[in-house]
Amino acid sequence: MKLVTAIVRPEKFDSIRGALESYGVQGLTVSQASGYGRQRGHTEVYRGAEYTVDLLPKLRVEVLAANEWVSDIVDVLVSTANTGRAGDGKVWVTNVEEALRVRTGERGDSAL
């Protein structure tokens, strides 16, 4: 079992969610995040004053999946989140030793 984590642009979330649901993902976790990568933020002008935005708003999307689904889920995330511009995000996969469903006590893949 693996945890697939993606940091993506907020405006891409609806299409990512739809693509994951179409693929068959039944659950995901989303949280707000801020950060920067190679793009190092950007400058904006507000009421005539220029200022630098160092931390850009992002979303963190997490999907817990069985090993055989991971490659396809990563492909869906990458293809849907891609705009071709800097700041599209990152995707990484982490091993999960055990998962439990709190309501029923199921463990392992049956808890997904």
Secondary structure as a PSIPRED ss2 file (coil, helix, strand):
# PSIPRED VFORMAT (PSIPRED V4.0)

   1 M C   1.000  0.000  0.000
   2 K E   0.000  0.000  1.000
   3 L E   0.000  0.000  1.000
   4 V E   0.000  0.000  1.000
   5 T E   0.000  0.000  1.000
   6 A E   0.000  0.000  1.000
   7 I E   0.000  0.000  1.000
   8 V E   0.000  0.000  1.000
   9 R C   1.000  0.000  0.000
  10 P H   0.000  1.000  0.000
  11 E H   0.000  1.000  0.000
  12 K H   0.000  1.000  0.000
  13 F H   0.000  1.000  0.000
  14 D H   0.000  1.000  0.000
  15 S H   0.000  1.000  0.000
  16 I H   0.000  1.000  0.000
  17 R H   0.000  1.000  0.000
  18 G H   0.000  1.000  0.000
  19 A H   0.000  1.000  0.000
  20 L H   0.000  1.000  0.000
  21 E H   0.000  1.000  0.000
  22 S H   0.000  1.000  0.000
  23 Y H   0.000  1.000  0.000
  24 G C   1.000  0.000  0.000
  25 V C   1.000  0.000  0.000
  26 Q C   1.000  0.000  0.000
  27 G C   1.000  0.000  0.000
  28 L C   1.000  0.000  0.000
  29 T E   0.000  0.000  1.000
  30 V E   0.000  0.000  1.000
  31 S E   0.000  0.000  1.000
  32 Q E   0.000  0.000  1.000
  33 A E   0.000  0.000  1.000
  34 S E   0.000  0.000  1.000
  35 G E   0.000  0.000  1.000
  36 Y C   1.000  0.000  0.000
  37 G C   1.000  0.000  0.000
  38 R C   1.000  0.000  0.000
  39 Q C   1.000  0.000  0.000
  40 R C   1.000  0.000  0.000
  41 G C   1.000  0.000  0.000
  42 H E   0.000  0.000  1.000
  43 T E   0.000  0.000  1.000
  44 E E   0.000  0.000  1.000
  45 V E   0.000  0.000  1.000
  46 Y E   0.000  0.000  1.000
  47 R C   1.000  0.000  0.000
  48 G C   1.000  0.000  0.000
  49 A E   0.000  0.000  1.000
  50 E E   0.000  0.000  1.000
  51 Y E   0.000  0.000  1.000
  52 T E   0.000  0.000  1.000
  53 V E   0.000  0.000  1.000
  54 D C   1.000  0.000  0.000
  55 L C   1.000  0.000  0.000
  56 L E   0.000  0.000  1.000
  57 P E   0.000  0.000  1.000
  58 K E   0.000  0.000  1.000
  59 L E   0.000  0.000  1.000
  60 R E   0.000  0.000  1.000
  61 V E   0.000  0.000  1.000
  62 E E   0.000  0.000  1.000
  63 V E   0.000  0.000  1.000
  64 L E   0.000  0.000  1.000
  65 A E   0.000  0.000  1.000
  66 A C   1.000  0.000  0.000
  67 N H   0.000  1.000  0.000
  68 E H   0.000  1.000  0.000
  69 W H   0.000  1.000  0.000
  70 V H   0.000  1.000  0.000
  71 S H   0.000  1.000  0.000
  72 D H   0.000  1.000  0.000
  73 I H   0.000  1.000  0.000
  74 V H   0.000  1.000  0.000
  75 D H   0.000  1.000  0.000
  76 V H   0.000  1.000  0.000
  77 L H   0.000  1.000  0.000
  78 V H   0.000  1.000  0.000
  79 S H   0.000  1.000  0.000
  80 T H   0.000  1.000  0.000
  81 A H   0.000  1.000  0.000
  82 N C   1.000  0.000  0.000
  83 T C   1.000  0.000  0.000
  84 G C   1.000  0.000  0.000
  85 R C   1.000  0.000  0.000
  86 A C   1.000  0.000  0.000
  87 G C   1.000  0.000  0.000
  88 D C   1.000  0.000  0.000
  89 G E   0.000  0.000  1.000
  90 K E   0.000  0.000  1.000
  91 V E   0.000  0.000  1.000
  92 W E   0.000  0.000  1.000
  93 V E   0.000  0.000  1.000
  94 T E   0.000  0.000  1.000
  95 N E   0.000  0.000  1.000
  96 V C   1.000  0.000  0.000
  97 E C   1.000  0.000  0.000
  98 E C   1.000  0.000  0.000
  99 A C   1.000  0.000  0.000
 100 L E   0.000  0.000  1.000
 101 R C   1.000  0.000  0.000
 102 V C   1.000  0.000  0.000
 103 R C   1.000  0.000  0.000
 104 T C   1.000  0.000  0.000
 105 G C   1.000  0.000  0.000
 106 E C   1.000  0.000  0.000
 107 R E   0.000  0.000  1.000
 108 G H   0.000  1.000  0.000
 109 D H   0.000  1.000  0.000
 110 S H   0.000  1.000  0.000
 111 A H   0.000  1.000  0.000
 112 L C   1.000  0.000  0.000
